[in-house]
Amino acid sequence: MHPTQHPAATHRPPRPRRRRDVVETDEFGCFVRRIITAYARRVADCDIEALTDLVRLADEVDTAIGQAVTGLHNCGYSWADIATRLGITRQSAHERFGGAR
């Protein structure tokens, strides 16, 4: 133990690592939304064969959300923190994403 560290400090849960200041994250999110919207417009413009791929993309997004939530929870964010961002209750977030993973 470091001489300046108080023994009680070792029993505290780890503090969440906060978001790194990555400028590209917000821009990248906007880019992804534009691409998905454009893809939906292409499907809506009479490309019925691409509808299956669009639905598969939605499944992949759901999987990605689960991975992101799991990663955030592993970084130390509470279910309440995560639930607030998702607009659901803490219990709902835990039930949906906190199962056996």
C-alpha positions as CSV (number, residue, x, y, z in Angstrom):
1,M,0.0,0.0,0.0
2,H,1.3,3.5,-0.8
3,P,2.2,5.5,2.3
4,T,-0.3,8.2,1.5
5,Q,-3.2,5.8,0.8
6,H,-5.7,5.4,3.6
7,P,-6.6,1.8,4.4
8,A,-10.3,2.5,4.0
9,A,-9.7,3.7,0.4
10,T,-9.0,0.2,-0.7
11,H,-12.6,-0.9,0.0
12,R,-14.2,1.7,-2.3
13,P,-15.5,0.6,-5.6
14,P,-13.4,1.8,-8.6
15,R,-14.4,5.1,-10.0
16,P,-15.7,4.9,-13.6
17,R,-13.3,5.9,-16.2
18,R,-14.9,9.0,-17.8
19,R,-15.3,9.6,-21.5
20,R,-12.1,10.4,-23.2
21,D,-12.2,13.7,-25.2
22,V,-12.5,12.2,-28.6
23,V,-13.7,14.9,-31.0
24,E,-14.5,12.4,-33.7
25,T,-17.1,10.5,-31.7
26,D,-20.0,12.9,-32.1
27,E,-19.1,13.5,-35.8
28,F,-18.9,9.7,-36.4
29,G,-22.3,9.2,-34.8
30,C,-23.8,11.8,-37.1
31,F,-22.1,10.1,-40.1
32,V,-23.5,6.7,-39.1
33,R,-27.0,8.1,-38.7
34,R,-26.8,9.8,-42.2
35,I,-25.7,6.5,-43.8
36,I,-28.5,4.5,-42.2
37,T,-31.1,7.1,-43.2
38,A,-29.7,7.1,-46.8
39,Y,-29.8,3.3,-46.8
40,A,-33.4,3.3,-45.7
41,R,-34.3,5.8,-48.5
42,R,-32.7,3.5,-51.0
43,V,-34.7,0.5,-49.8
44,A,-37.9,2.6,-49.8
45,D,-37.2,3.6,-53.4
46,C,-38.4,0.1,-54.5
47,D,-35.4,-2.0,-53.6
48,I,-37.3,-4.8,-51.8
49,E,-34.3,-7.2,-52.0
50,A,-32.3,-4.8,-49.7
51,L,-35.0,-4.9,-47.0
52,T,-33.5,-8.1,-45.6
53,D,-30.1,-6.5,-45.3
54,L,-31.6,-3.5,-43.6
55,V,-33.3,-5.7,-41.0
56,R,-30.0,-7.6,-40.5
57,L,-28.3,-4.2,-39.9
58,A,-30.9,-3.4,-37.2
59,D,-30.0,-6.7,-35.5
60,E,-26.3,-5.8,-35.7
61,V,-27.0,-2.4,-34.1
62,D,-28.8,-4.1,-31.2
63,T,-25.8,-6.4,-30.7
64,A,-23.5,-3.3,-30.8
65,I,-25.6,-1.6,-28.2
66,G,-25.3,-4.6,-25.9
67,Q,-21.6,-4.6,-26.4
68,A,-21.3,-0.9,-25.6
69,V,-23.5,-1.2,-22.5
70,T,-21.4,-4.2,-21.3
71,G,-18.2,-2.2,-21.9
72,L,-19.5,0.8,-20.0
73,H,-20.6,-1.3,-17.1
74,N,-17.2,-3.0,-17.0
75,C,-15.6,0.5,-17.0
76,G,-17.4,1.1,-13.7
77,Y,-20.6,2.9,-14.8
78,S,-23.6,1.9,-12.7
79,W,-26.8,0.5,-14.1
80,A,-28.4,3.8,-13.1
81,D,-25.9,5.8,-15.1
82,I,-26.5,3.6,-18.1
83,A,-30.3,3.5,-17.7
84,T,-30.5,7.3,-17.6
85,R,-28.8,7.6,-21.0
86,L,-31.1,4.9,-22.4
87,G,-34.3,6.5,-21.0
88,I,-35.2,3.4,-19.1
89,T,-35.2,2.3,-15.4
90,R,-32.1,0.9,-13.8
91,Q,-33.9,-2.4,-13.3
92,S,-34.8,-2.6,-17.0
93,A,-31.2,-1.9,-18.0
94,H,-29.9,-4.6,-15.7
95,E,-32.5,-7.1,-16.9
96,R,-31.8,-6.4,-20.6
97,F,-28.1,-6.1,-20.6
98,G,-26.9,-7.5,-17.2
99,G,-27.8,-11.1,-17.7
100,A,-25.3,-14.0,-18.1
101,R,-22.7,-12.6,-20.5
